[in-house]
Amino acid sequence: MPDGSFSHPQQRQFNPYSDNGGTILAIAGADFTVIAGDTRQSEGYSIQTRYAPKVFRLTDRAVLAVNGFAADGNMFVKKVKQRLEWYRHAHAKDMPLRAIARLIQTMLYAQRFFPYYVYNILGGIEEDGSGAVYSFDPVGSYEREACRAAGAAQSLVQPFLDNQIYFKNQAAAPNQSHPAHLPLPDVLSIVIDSFTSATERHIEVGDGLEIYVVLAKGRSAQGLEGARGIQELSTKSDGDRVFVIRRELKKD
């Protein structure tokens, strides 16, 4: 119409969310946990940056991996770290892992009407010294698992983890059973193979890989010797320990 009116109803909408690709995973062992993520941040067919970390150290016994909308993920990690700092000042100790899991659940559920568009995986060491992985959906539903993948290549990586960690569709040798937990070197190999394969098949995964390893108090670093690009992030040498291993992935 010449006066600017319309003969039919018009609709306008704004979507505040975006999916920035990438993939994260975590695997729990008997006395360790491995949490990993790639570093590519993309939107559609455009790579925004080749180094956008998705895995963050919270304490010496807890590491959080976030994937989905990068802006929401970065803000959520910032808020979680702030809450943990308040707890540290009030109680003179770090919050236990399962309490961090419940904290994350309540923070996500509180925003359920305008959620953080992020899938979180929390990994670390429980108070009894066992490795643990907690996976979350964007509105706070969570459960403890032995392994979990999330992100763009979840459909490629999770079936591989189901086979290698849960031994789905694998028959045990006669008179033998599958092990309850794999040793650390085997888990690191599975993580590296997962991301190498996902990078070959998915355009939103690649560039770099960060693998965080959380070891229980008293456990030796056996299995990490000779790893290229390893760095210790622990604040105390006599408690739980956190290491990060950085590797290159394909950049095409």
Summary of the structure (lengths in Angstrom):
residues: 252
radius of gyration: 20.1
end to end distance: 49.4
largest distance: 84.2
contacts: 803
relative contact order: 0.19
helix: 26%
strand: 29%
